Amino acid sequence: MTDTISKEHRSWNMSRIRGSDTKPELALRSMLHRSGFRFRLHDKSLPGRPDIVLKRYRTVIFVHGCFWHRHRNCANATTPSTRPDFWNEKFRLTIQRDARNVKELKEAGWHVITVWECELRKQPDEVLQDIQKTLAGRH
């Protein structure tokens, strides 16, 4: 199957995808801040540059997009029909990198929470409650 838009337009679309300060990330940061949590963002000294770092709780939070990070059994984790080999390799490497970062963080004594974009959209209150419960046990 061929792409339905031009190569230039596809490139422009892809260039608009943000790596940080995404809508789900901003929503979670806002909820955490309103709940009294203080945190740092994208600590370059930690593996994977976690989206949110709660040093007081020795906890990091990754806010993952379902498409890019391949949320299992999620309708948003589709594979484009054009160039499936390219995409499957890209997704495989992303999953591998995510697992390596989590492993390194845990080995360094950090607790890792992954929040999925679809969960944050559908059940923001439940996501916040789960994080609060996890953090309550870590302080």
C-alpha positions in Angstrom: 0.0 0.0 0.0 1.3 3.5 -0.8 1.1 6.5 1.4 -1.9 8.7 0.8 0.0 12.0 1.3 3.2 13.3 -0.1 6.6 12.5 1.4 7.1 16.2 2.3 3.7 16.4 4.0 4.4 13.1 5.9 7.7 14.6 7.0 6.0 17.8 8.2 3.4 15.7 10.1 6.1 13.7 11.8 8.1 16.8 12.7 5.2 18.0 14.8 5.3 15.0 17.1 6.7 16.2 20.5 9.1 14.2 22.6 8.4 16.1 25.8 5.7 18.5 27.2 3.1 16.4 25.4 -0.6 17.0 26.3 -0.8 13.8 28.5 2.4 14.8 30.3 1.2 18.3 30.9 -2.1 17.0 32.2 -0.4 14.6 34.7 2.0 17.3 35.8 -0.9 19.6 36.5 -2.7 16.9 38.5 0.4 16.1 40.5 1.1 19.7 41.2 -2.5 20.4 42.3 -2.2 17.4 44.7 0.9 19.0 46.3 3.6 17.0 44.7 6.8 18.8 43.7 9.0 17.3 41.0 11.7 17.8 38.4 11.4 17.2 34.7 13.5 15.2 32.3 16.5 14.6 34.5 19.3 14.0 32.0 21.4 12.3 34.6 18.9 9.4 34.8 18.5 6.6 32.3 15.8 7.5 29.8 15.4 11.1 31.0 12.1 10.3 32.9 9.3 12.7 32.3 8.7 13.3 36.0 11.2 12.8 38.8 10.0 12.8 42.4 13.3 12.7 44.2 11.7 12.8 47.7 10.0 9.5 46.9 12.9 8.1 44.8 10.3 7.6 42.1 10.2 8.4 38.4 7.2 8.6 36.1 7.3 7.9 32.3 4.2 9.2 30.4 4.2 6.9 27.4 2.2 7.4 24.1 0.4 4.2 23.3 1.4 4.3 19.6 5.2 4.9 20.0 5.7 2.7 23.1 3.4 -0.1 22.0 0.8 -0.3 24.8 -0.4 -3.9 24.8 -4.0 -4.5 23.8 -4.5 -0.8 23.2 -6.5 0.3 20.1 -4.0 3.2 19.8 -1.0 0.9 19.3 -1.6 0.4 15.6 1.1 -0.3 13.0 1.0 1.8 9.9 0.3 -0.2 6.7 3.1 1.5 4.7 6.6 0.2 5.4 5.6 -2.3 8.2 9.2 -3.7 8.4 10.5 -0.2 9.1 7.9 0.4 11.8 8.2 -3.0 13.4 11.9 -2.5 13.8 11.4 1.0 15.2 8.9 -0.2 17.7 11.0 -3.2 18.7 14.0 -0.8 19.4 11.8 1.5 21.4 10.4 -1.3 23.6 14.0 -2.6 24.1 15.2 0.9 25.1 12.3 1.3 27.5 13.0 -2.0 29.2 16.8 -1.2 29.5 16.0 2.2 31.1 13.6 0.7 33.6 16.1 -2.0 34.5 18.9 0.6 35.0 16.7 2.8 37.1 15.5 -0.1 39.3 19.1 -1.2 39.7 20.0 2.3 40.9 17.2 2.1 43.5 14.5 4.1 41.8 10.8 3.1 41.7 9.4 3.4 38.1 5.8 4.2 37.2 4.6 4.1 33.6 1.5 6.0 32.8 -0.1 5.3 29.4 -1.7 8.1 27.3 -5.0 6.2 27.0 -5.3 5.6 30.7 -4.7 9.3 31.4 -7.3 10.3 28.9 -10.0 7.8 30.1 -9.4 7.6 33.8 -7.3 10.5 35.0 -8.6 10.4 38.6 -7.8 6.7 38.9 -4.3 7.3 37.5 -3.7 10.0 40.1 -5.1 7.8 42.9 -2.8 4.9 41.9 0.2 7.2 41.9 -0.8 8.6 45.3 -1.1 5.1 46.8 2.3 4.1 45.4 4.0 7.2 46.7 2.3 7.0 50.1 4.1 3.6 50.6 7.4 5.1 49.6 7.7 8.0 52.1 
